[in-house]
Amino acid sequence: MKTAMQELLEWVRATLPMDLDTPQMIERKIESMLEKDKDVIEDIIDIIDSENSGQSAEQRLDSIKEYLLTFNTKEK
């Protein structure tokens, strides 16, 4: 399973002429955002593990889903 950022990076590499400056800048930005996504996912796992150590896998998954819903993805 790939994240949205991984899919976007693949699309940029397959679609844009990578010998130009702008696509290379976009590629670098996406790569840095992949690192940020990884950090956020690791933080979520740490939070869920520390807060829910006695829960079943299903309960932990529900906690992760609930936490992810706190991210605001809509423009104001």
C-alpha positions in Angstrom: 0.0 0.0 0.0 1.3 3.4 -0.9 0.6 6.7 0.7 -0.9 9.6 -1.3 2.5 11.3 -1.3 4.3 8.2 -2.7 1.7 8.0 -5.4 2.1 11.7 -6.2 5.9 11.3 -6.4 5.5 8.4 -8.8 3.1 10.5 -10.9 5.5 13.5 -11.0 8.4 11.3 -12.0 6.4 9.6 -14.8 4.6 12.6 -16.1 6.9 15.7 -15.8 10.2 16.2 -17.7 12.7 15.6 -14.9 15.5 17.4 -16.7 13.9 20.8 -15.9 14.3 22.7 -12.6 10.6 23.0 -11.6 9.9 19.3 -11.7 13.1 18.6 -9.8 12.0 21.2 -7.1 8.6 19.5 -6.9 10.3 16.1 -6.5 12.5 17.4 -3.7 9.5 18.9 -1.9 7.5 15.7 -2.2 10.4 13.7 -0.9 10.7 16.0 2.2 7.0 15.7 2.7 7.3 11.9 2.7 9.7 12.2 5.6 7.2 14.4 7.5 4.5 11.8 6.8 6.7 9.1 8.1 7.3 11.1 11.3 3.6 11.8 11.8 2.8 8.1 11.4 5.5 7.1 13.9 4.2 9.7 16.3 0.7 8.2 15.9 1.9 4.7 16.6 3.8 5.9 19.7 0.7 7.8 21.1 -1.6 4.9 20.5 0.8 2.4 22.0 1.4 4.4 25.1 -2.3 5.3 25.6 -3.8 1.9 24.7 -1.3 -0.7 25.8 -4.0 -3.0 27.2 -6.3 -2.9 24.2 -6.9 -5.4 21.5 -5.6 -4.8 17.9 -9.1 -3.8 16.8 -9.5 -1.3 19.6 -6.1 0.2 18.8 -7.1 0.5 15.1 -10.3 2.3 16.2 -8.1 4.7 18.3 -5.8 5.3 15.3 -8.8 6.1 13.1 -10.2 8.5 15.7 -6.8 10.2 16.0 -6.5 10.6 12.2 -9.9 12.3 12.0 -8.4 15.1 14.1 -6.4 16.2 11.1 -8.1 19.1 9.3 -8.0 18.3 5.6 -10.6 20.9 4.5 -9.7 24.5 3.6 -11.2 27.2 5.6 
